[in-house]
């Protein structure tokens, strides 16, 4: 990592047609953990999330609820989407709404530039349109309907019928950028991650790109096309631009230059827009393409993708009300290899909470603090002559620090947590083997007791620093109990094993209290 470098990370902006489920929260937490990790490594970090509020789906939902689209968006943002960030403890730097003036005005500037430079033309389009996806579908994206939709073609994602539309629209010459896109993927193999996502993107572009219809004239809820106000900008073209309008594009060149490009974290179902259409748009405008696009997998419940329309959606607070936000953050990023699909079950969540958080990390912290309080009257002991076992713990601290940062750099969040957990297990094994409670009974072994406790105490502090992006609440409590200077978030995570010890420990309540029922 270059000292003073910058890191800009984004989530997708989410539709406000409904309330969030744990799939949305999973994306938010992943981006937040990356931002916190980079920030604690001394990088100038910016984290963006927000809401997508234009388009036919929002208009229809608002109309069905007897309000204007803006009233509907305001209500959902205030009552559901911003509270989600508190529910799962997101420390975002900015929240953009596509109805913000800063966004709408600069979408028009971007579009006008592409039009002036010849990247946009007028054409006619007929095709199957999914309002749920806000996207024209190829026949290969459709499946035969069942039940009430028997005999109709339905969207494979939403299982709802598509509409056959015919419109005169404005088109973006996406196809003109096929060769440049292929060259980008070749020159930067990590531009699209994981590898499975990259292969899918390569397949799409190699099979031929169609130009993108970027305006709609059948409804008026959206950003007006600047040279033709009878059209509004296609919601996806509008939404993708949030990543640059939020950091000064069109209004603050200095801020834009200092923040862009961004690392995008998205669900794999919106990979084509982010890894193909979005970089083509940026190329057309003469702007840098993103730092990268990571398409993570789906959360599955009962074998199906998380979805409100299929009633598989679980509200994040259903989990956090019982287990807390730290456990939510830990579970989804530890249990699922980031980039792959993962199945959620209450049984697995409960088992991991008990075994890994309560018994593994929480009990370790409680024991170490309690033993220093009991055997050293709360004073942090100093290590004397180190044995091979003590040196081994110090080596694991350094290895966990280096390996976790390396994994974060590769956006392998589950690997980063796994590397840190080696230290949890090493410390638990060390305390079991060294038996400080036995050493405490023999005054002749006082020096050894203090060395063991000093070693365990130092390892625990390193854990607090390394786990602070994932478990911000628990590690803040632990840091206070360690009596260490400053806050845990102020510690350099890329040098986590070099933290400064405090003079005395303080009482520590259970970090992960026992939960009698997970239902």
Secondary structure by P-SEA (a helix, b strand, c coil): cccbbbbbbbcccccccccccaaaaaaaaaaaaaaaaaaaaccbbbbbbbbbcccaaaaaaaaaacccaaaaaaaaaaccaaaaaaaacccccccccccccccaaaaaaaaaaaaaaccccccccccccccccccccccccccccccccccbbbbccccbbbbbccccccccccccaaaaaaaaaaacccccccaaaaaaaaaaaaacccccccccccccccccccccccccccaaaaaaacccccccccccaaaaaaccccccccccccccccccaaaaaaaaaccccccbbbbbbbbcccccccccccccccccccccccccaaaaaaaaaccccccbbbbbbaaaaaaaaacccccccaaaaaaaaaaaaacccccccccccccaaaaaaaaaaaaaaaaaaaaaaacaaaaaaaaaaaaaaaaaaaaaaaaaaaaaacccaaaaaaaaaaaaaaaaaaaaaaaccccaaaaaaaaaaaccccccccccccccccccccccccccccccccccccc
